[in-house]
Amino acid sequence: MPARKAVLTQTELKRYLAAYRDAGIPVGRTEIGPDGTVVIHSASENSPPEINDWDAD
């Protein structure tokens, strides 16, 4: 069975993130859905860091 074609390539994601960087918008988190949907959350200096249960020791 052949491998599935990627719905989002690394090159595309790099372009999205570079566009945010070039616009001066800090990226806080990026979510990529199984259908290729990309959601980029900007980080602000005033917002507290997001706590992830998986990061806890």
Contacts in CASP RR format, 6 or more apart in sequence:
PFRMAT RR
TARGET T0000
AUTHOR 0000-0000-0000
METHOD contacts of the structure
MODEL  1
MPARKAVLTQTELKRYLAAYRDAGIPVGRTEIGPDGTVVIHSASENSPPE
INDWDAD
7 34 0 8 1.000
7 35 0 8 1.000
7 36 0 8 1.000
8 32 0 8 1.000
8 36 0 8 1.000
8 38 0 8 1.000
13 30 0 8 1.000
13 32 0 8 1.000
13 38 0 8 1.000
16 38 0 8 1.000
16 40 0 8 1.000
17 27 0 8 1.000
17 30 0 8 1.000
17 40 0 8 1.000
20 26 0 8 1.000
20 27 0 8 1.000
20 40 0 8 1.000
20 42 0 8 1.000
21 27 0 8 1.000
25 42 0 8 1.000
26 42 0 8 1.000
26 43 0 8 1.000
26 44 0 8 1.000
26 45 0 8 1.000
27 40 0 8 1.000
27 41 0 8 1.000
27 42 0 8 1.000
27 43 0 8 1.000
28 41 0 8 1.000
28 42 0 8 1.000
28 43 0 8 1.000
29 40 0 8 1.000
29 41 0 8 1.000
29 43 0 8 1.000
29 50 0 8 1.000
30 38 0 8 1.000
30 39 0 8 1.000
30 40 0 8 1.000
30 41 0 8 1.000
31 38 0 8 1.000
31 39 0 8 1.000
31 40 0 8 1.000
31 41 0 8 1.000
32 38 0 8 1.000
32 39 0 8 1.000
END
